[in-house]
Amino acid sequence: MKIDFQTTESFVREMDNNDPLAKYRERFYIPKGKNGEDCIYLCGNSLGLQPKSVRAYVEQELKDWETLGVEGHFHAKNPWLPYHELLTEQTARLVGAKPLEVVVMNSLTVNLHLMMVSFYRPTAIRQKIIIEADAFPSDQYAVKSQIKFHGFDPQTSLIELQPHDGEATIRTEDIEALIKKEGSTVALIMLGGVNYYTSQFFDIERITRAGHVAGCVVGFDLAHAVGNIPLRLHDWNVDFAVWCSYKYLNGGPGSIAGCFVHEQYANDSSLPRFAGWWGHNKQTRFLMGPDFDAIPGAEGWQLSNPPILPMAALRASMEIFDEVGMEKLRTKSELLTGYLEFLLDQHVDEGFTIITPRDPKQRGAQLSIRVHSDGKNLFKKLAEQNIICDRREPDVIRVAPVPLYNSFMDIYRFAEIFVDCVSK
Ligand SMILES: *Cc1c(COP(=O)(O)O)cnc(C)c1O
């Protein structure tokens, strides 16, 4: 959709009035600032807001626990034994997968390790991992520790993708060229689908294809992509993917994470894996036999019986995603982020630079703004004006306009206050 953006407040009101998703803001609690007014919450990339419906979902499980005790596993309104299956279809739609390919379990970094146990199988010739240079620290720690675990040295076995000098984001053709050059020594390519720092959305399909041509396994950390951008993991032939649910998915702080394993591995018993009883054949799990028999597909990677309360909270949010659909969310998201960019561009060279890709197709719902003066102080001034966004060392402020609950007026007010603070 192409809209001629304008800087007037009346334009902003018109955008909000014509926004088919505007009503969804009502379904979330917006934190209040000092004066009792709604904060301008632009931090859904870090912790998504609470859907008002969460309480009823969680209370149902508390009630069933209260009245049924252990019987809740079978007789709760939504029996706990298969409870995680309530999230399967929705999760599959969200990431463009078959139900067999997804499961909710554990937390993100745990899932990343579990996936690497199965999919990072280095040999003397092919042992390297490719990651982006400014990957999220937890991902860097995870891949480096896996390399060491297999007896290799991250100094030589980890390849970090660097942007060109003077650029903040990585060109797809550079990624392809690197894969072509180094591919025969690379066991695994593991990138963030959307980079947490710059909001760059990588071309998952092209990178996966290039990786496969070179004989590499290709996995993605979708922490910043899921619930942000429509995904087609099955069609893109991604080998595995992991994500958390507390950012754009509004699953609640530390809520349960997700995992995708491509269908082609659904019955692959040659893959090594760390096993636990919840990944065992459901028909025979409670016979408590000594030998592990994996459930086909992603569910077979489960270890433990999962926490019901976080899953209940996540269900509340997933209902909303299912109702709206990722395509409509993305349409609004591109407009919101585009409008923020437009407003900031009215003030170029006033003490900040946008480092997020300018092409809307190559970014998610976030602009990363490099500030040239004292970022800490600026951030403090923003907070005093009820703006909630976040700051990443050394000098970047991340602003995430979330289409489910942010309005064009949020963006307008933010830009006004930001420009005012940054120029002082
Ligand atoms: C948010 C985020 C994490 C956080 O990991 P947890 O295991 O959920 O604490 C890890 N990696 C990336 C890329 C993230 O964006």
The ligand as an ORCA input file, in Angstrom:
! r2SCAN-3c Opt
* xyz 0 1
  C      15.370    -12.318     22.997
  C      16.392    -13.181     22.379
  C      17.001    -14.222     23.108
  C      16.665    -14.478     24.551
  O      16.848    -15.817     24.888
  P      16.053    -16.517     26.067
  O      16.559    -17.895     26.044
  O      14.579    -16.396     25.760
  O      16.363    -15.784     27.339
  C      17.936    -15.012     22.446
  N      18.249    -14.795     21.152
  C      17.675    -13.803     20.424
  C      18.050    -13.597     18.992
  C      16.751    -12.963     21.024
  O      16.217    -11.966     20.332
*
